[in-house]
Amino acid sequence: MTAAANLFSNDCVYEDTLYPNVFIGRDNLKQHLLNVASAVPPTFEFIIDNISPSNGKPSVIGVQWHVESNGAALPFTRVK
C-alpha cells in the first residue's frame, strides 16, 4: 500500500464513495489504504475497470474498480 500511495502527489485529494470523508494528502491516503488492507482477506484483489481523465487535466483522473476474491467478483463492488 505504501507503493500505491507513492503514486499520488503529496497534495492529492482521494474520494472513495464507500466512505463519507475525502482523504486529503498522500499520508492520509496511505493510512486509508493500510486500514483497508488490514480489514480484508489476502485473497482480495482490486481490479481496475476504467480510468478517465477529467476535463483534459492530466493530474485529475477518475478510476472505476471492483474487488475480486479468488477470481470471483464481489457483487457489491461492481457497478453495472
N, CA and C atoms as a LAMMPS dump frame, in Angstrom:
ITEM: TIMESTEP
0
ITEM: NUMBER OF ATOMS
240
ITEM: BOX BOUNDS ff ff ff
-5.0000000000000000e+02 5.0000000000000000e+02
-5.0000000000000000e+02 5.0000000000000000e+02
-5.0000000000000000e+02 5.0000000000000000e+02
ITEM: ATOMS id mol type element x y z
1 1 1 N 0.815 -1.188 0
2 1 2 C 0 0 0
3 1 3 C 0.865 1.26 0
4 2 1 N 2.051 1.145 0.587
5 2 2 C 2.959 2.289 0.55
6 2 3 C 3.338 2.604 -0.894
7 3 1 N 3.636 1.576 -1.672
8 3 2 C 3.988 1.787 -3.085
9 3 3 C 2.815 2.398 -3.841
10 4 1 N 1.606 1.954 -3.558
11 4 2 C 0.419 2.522 -4.215
12 4 3 C 0.251 3.985 -3.83
13 5 1 N 0.391 4.298 -2.568
14 5 2 C 0.239 5.683 -2.111
15 5 3 C 1.299 6.584 -2.734
16 6 1 N 2.494 6.049 -2.942
17 6 2 C 3.58 6.854 -3.515
18 6 3 C 3.33 7.247 -4.966
19 7 1 N 2.335 6.65 -5.61
20 7 2 C 1.977 7.042 -6.973
21 7 3 C 1.188 8.347 -7.004
22 8 1 N 0.722 8.785 -5.844
23 8 2 C -0.084 10 -5.74
24 8 3 C 0.788 11.18 -5.323
25 9 1 N 0.355 12.383 -5.683
26 9 2 C 1.082 13.579 -5.28
27 9 3 C 0.896 13.821 -3.785
28 10 1 N 1.796 14.592 -3.195
29 10 2 C 1.707 14.9 -1.768
30 10 3 C 0.404 15.602 -1.405
31 11 1 N -0.143 16.365 -2.342
32 11 2 C -1.361 17.135 -2.066
33 11 3 C -2.6 16.529 -2.743
34 12 1 N -2.584 15.222 -2.949
35 12 2 C -3.697 14.57 -3.633
36 12 3 C -4.994 14.704 -2.831
37 13 1 N -6.096 14.574 -3.551
38 13 2 C -7.43 14.519 -2.949
39 13 3 C -8.048 13.223 -3.454
40 14 1 N -8.35 12.313 -2.53
41 14 2 C -8.825 10.98 -2.885
42 14 3 C -10.22 10.784 -2.316
43 15 1 N -11.165 10.509 -3.194
44 15 2 C -12.538 10.267 -2.758
45 15 3 C -12.915 8.83 -3.054
46 16 1 N -13.243 8.106 -2.023
47 16 2 C -13.734 6.737 -2.139
48 16 3 C -15.199 6.803 -1.755
49 17 1 N -16.073 6.513 -2.694
50 17 2 C -17.504 6.711 -2.466
51 17 3 C -18.085 5.797 -1.398
52 18 1 N -17.325 4.825 -0.916
53 18 2 C -17.786 3.977 0.186
54 18 3 C -17.57 4.641 1.548
55 19 1 N -16.828 5.746 1.578
56 19 2 C -16.5 6.413 2.832
57 19 3 C -17.034 7.846 2.805
58 20 1 N -17.476 8.353 3.951
59 20 2 C -18.096 9.691 3.968
60 20 3 C -17.109 10.839 3.806
61 21 1 N -15.843 10.619 4.131
62 21 2 C -14.867 11.71 4.082
63 21 3 C -13.919 11.565 2.901
64 22 1 N -13.429 12.695 2.444
65 22 2 C -12.405 12.738 1.403
66 22 3 C -11.05 12.635 2.102
67 23 1 N -10.118 11.936 1.498
68 23 2 C -8.778 11.791 2.053
69 23 3 C -7.876 12.796 1.351
70 24 1 N -7.326 13.715 2.106
71 24 2 C -6.513 14.792 1.547
72 24 3 C -5.062 14.58 1.947
73 25 1 N -4.2 14.519 0.947
74 25 2 C -2.773 14.335 1.174
75 25 3 C -2.358 12.875 1.124
76 26 1 N -1.138 12.666 0.648
77 26 2 C -0.615 11.314 0.479
78 26 3 C -0.57 10.539 1.792
79 27 1 N -0.194 11.188 2.881
80 27 2 C -0.106 10.475 4.158
81 27 3 C -1.474 9.97 4.613
82 28 1 N -2.515 10.79 4.45
83 28 2 C -3.867 10.348 4.807
84 28 3 C -4.341 9.224 3.897
85 29 1 N -4.031 9.331 2.615
86 29 2 C -4.392 8.273 1.678
87 29 3 C -3.681 6.979 2.036
88 30 1 N -2.398 7.063 2.34
89 30 2 C -1.634 5.87 2.713
90 30 3 C -2.255 5.21 3.937
91 31 1 N -2.615 5.991 4.945
92 31 2 C -3.223 5.418 6.146
93 31 3 C -4.552 4.745 5.814
94 32 1 N -5.336 5.373 4.932
95 32 2 C -6.601 4.78 4.498
96 32 3 C -6.351 3.438 3.804
97 33 1 N -5.4 3.4 2.894
98 33 2 C -5.106 2.161 2.168
99 33 3 C -4.618 1.069 3.112
100 34 1 N -3.792 1.433 4.079
101 34 2 C -3.323 0.445 5.058
102 34 3 C -4.477 -0.072 5.914
103 35 1 N -5.4 0.809 6.286
104 35 2 C -6.573 0.388 7.059
105 35 3 C -7.432 -0.584 6.254
106 36 1 N -7.649 -0.267 4.978
107 36 2 C -8.439 -1.151 4.118
108 36 3 C -7.743 -2.5 3.985
109 37 1 N -6.449 -2.483 3.729
110 37 2 C -5.702 -3.73 3.543
111 37 3 C -5.745 -4.604 4.791
112 38 1 N -5.756 -3.992 5.962
113 38 2 C -5.775 -4.782 7.194
114 38 3 C -7.152 -5.372 7.482
115 39 1 N -8.184 -4.857 6.812
116 39 2 C -9.558 -5.297 7.084
117 39 3 C -10.085 -6.329 6.092
118 40 1 N -9.342 -6.598 5.035
119 40 2 C -9.83 -7.531 4.015
120 40 3 C -8.908 -8.752 3.94
121 41 1 N -9.448 -9.886 3.524
122 41 2 C -8.612 -11.093 3.395
123 41 3 C -7.538 -10.91 2.324
124 42 1 N -6.436 -11.645 2.418
125 42 2 C -5.363 -11.518 1.431
126 42 3 C -5.769 -11.972 0.03
127 43 1 N -6.909 -12.665 -0.114
128 43 2 C -7.364 -13.1 -1.433
129 43 3 C -8.035 -11.974 -2.214
130 44 1 N -8.317 -10.838 -1.56
131 44 2 C -8.973 -9.717 -2.243
132 44 3 C -7.997 -9.05 -3.206
133 45 1 N -8.497 -8.758 -4.397
134 45 2 C -7.731 -8.017 -5.397
135 45 3 C -8.593 -6.878 -5.906
136 46 1 N -8.002 -5.716 -6.042
137 46 2 C -8.7 -4.568 -6.617
138 46 3 C -8.417 -4.564 -8.114
139 47 1 N -9.464 -4.651 -8.916
140 47 2 C -9.349 -4.737 -10.365
141 47 3 C -9.819 -3.418 -10.971
142 48 1 N -8.969 -2.793 -11.751
143 48 2 C -9.324 -1.527 -12.394
144 48 3 C -10.154 -1.814 -13.633
145 49 1 N -11.332 -1.182 -13.697
146 49 2 C -12.232 -1.34 -14.836
147 49 3 C -12.087 -0.212 -15.853
148 50 1 N -11.854 0.999 -15.365
149 50 2 C -11.821 2.145 -16.266
150 50 3 C -11.033 3.27 -15.618
151 51 1 N -10.239 3.962 -16.423
152 51 2 C -9.523 5.155 -15.981
153 51 3 C -9.845 6.259 -16.974
154 52 1 N -10.267 7.399 -16.46
155 52 2 C -10.577 8.502 -17.37
156 52 3 C -10.111 9.823 -16.779
157 53 1 N -9.441 10.645 -17.596
158 53 2 C -9.025 11.97 -17.137
159 53 3 C -10.246 12.885 -17.021
160 54 1 N -10.117 13.897 -16.218
161 54 2 C -11.2 14.848 -16.015
162 54 3 C -10.854 16.173 -16.673
163 55 1 N -11.699 16.62 -17.584
164 55 2 C -11.551 17.93 -18.235
165 55 3 C -10.198 18.129 -18.895
166 56 1 N -9.588 17.06 -19.361
167 56 2 C -8.314 17.181 -20.062
168 56 3 C -7.139 17.504 -19.16
169 57 1 N -7.333 17.482 -17.852
170 57 2 C -6.242 17.771 -16.915
171 57 3 C -5.555 16.455 -16.56
172 58 1 N -4.286 16.292 -16.923
173 58 2 C -3.617 15.016 -16.665
174 58 3 C -3.44 14.714 -15.176
175 59 1 N -3.541 15.73 -14.311
176 59 2 C -3.349 15.49 -12.883
177 59 3 C -4.645 15.116 -12.172
178 60 1 N -5.758 15.094 -12.906
179 60 2 C -7.048 14.739 -12.323
180 60 3 C -7.602 13.551 -13.091
181 61 1 N -7.861 12.452 -12.375
182 61 2 C -8.399 11.264 -13.033
183 61 3 C -9.52 10.658 -12.207
184 62 1 N -10.326 9.868 -12.866
185 62 2 C -11.34 9.062 -12.198
186 62 3 C -11.024 7.608 -12.479
187 63 1 N -11.174 6.769 -11.481
188 63 2 C -10.896 5.349 -11.633
189 63 3 C -12.111 4.565 -11.147
190 64 1 N -12.589 3.675 -12
191 64 2 C -13.677 2.769 -11.614
192 64 3 C -13.056 1.398 -11.421
193 65 1 N -13.373 0.76 -10.285
194 65 2 C -12.767 -0.523 -9.967
195 65 3 C -13.772 -1.397 -9.25
196 66 1 N -13.426 -2.659 -9.132
197 66 2 C -14.21 -3.59 -8.331
198 66 3 C -13.246 -4.513 -7.589
199 67 1 N -13.784 -5.291 -6.681
200 67 2 C -12.973 -6.203 -5.883
201 67 3 C -13.312 -7.636 -6.264
202 68 1 N -12.286 -8.453 -6.369
203 68 2 C -12.47 -9.882 -6.594
204 68 3 C -11.797 -10.638 -5.449
205 69 1 N -12.336 -11.812 -5.157
206 69 2 C -11.723 -12.714 -4.187
207 69 3 C -11.634 -14.084 -4.829
208 70 1 N -10.43 -14.585 -4.92
209 70 2 C -10.189 -15.864 -5.6
210 70 3 C -10.741 -15.868 -7.017
211 71 1 N -10.626 -14.747 -7.706
212 71 2 C -11.053 -14.641 -9.096
213 71 3 C -12.524 -14.379 -9.31
214 72 1 N -13.328 -14.322 -8.259
215 72 2 C -14.761 -14.057 -8.385
216 72 3 C -15.071 -12.64 -7.913
217 73 1 N -15.777 -11.89 -8.757
218 73 2 C -16.144 -10.518 -8.409
219 73 3 C -17.119 -10.507 -7.24
220 74 1 N -16.895 -9.606 -6.304
221 74 2 C -17.84 -9.427 -5.205
222 74 3 C -18.96 -8.521 -5.703
223 75 1 N -20.194 -8.958 -5.611
224 75 2 C -21.29 -8.243 -6.261
225 75 3 C -21.497 -6.806 -5.779
226 76 1 N -21.18 -6.496 -4.551
227 76 2 C -21.402 -5.143 -4.053
228 76 3 C -20.33 -4.165 -4.484
229 77 1 N -19.302 -4.632 -5.188
230 77 2 C -18.206 -3.75 -5.587
231 77 3 C -18.171 -3.455 -7.071
232 78 1 N -19.085 -3.97 -7.809
233 78 2 C -19.062 -3.775 -9.254
234 78 3 C -20.258 -2.936 -9.674
235 79 1 N -19.984 -1.898 -10.45
236 79 2 C -21.059 -1.07 -11
237 79 3 C -21.576 -1.732 -12.247
238 80 1 N -22.889 -1.812 -12.395
239 80 2 C -23.463 -2.449 -13.59
240 80 3 C -23.988 -1.434 -14.539
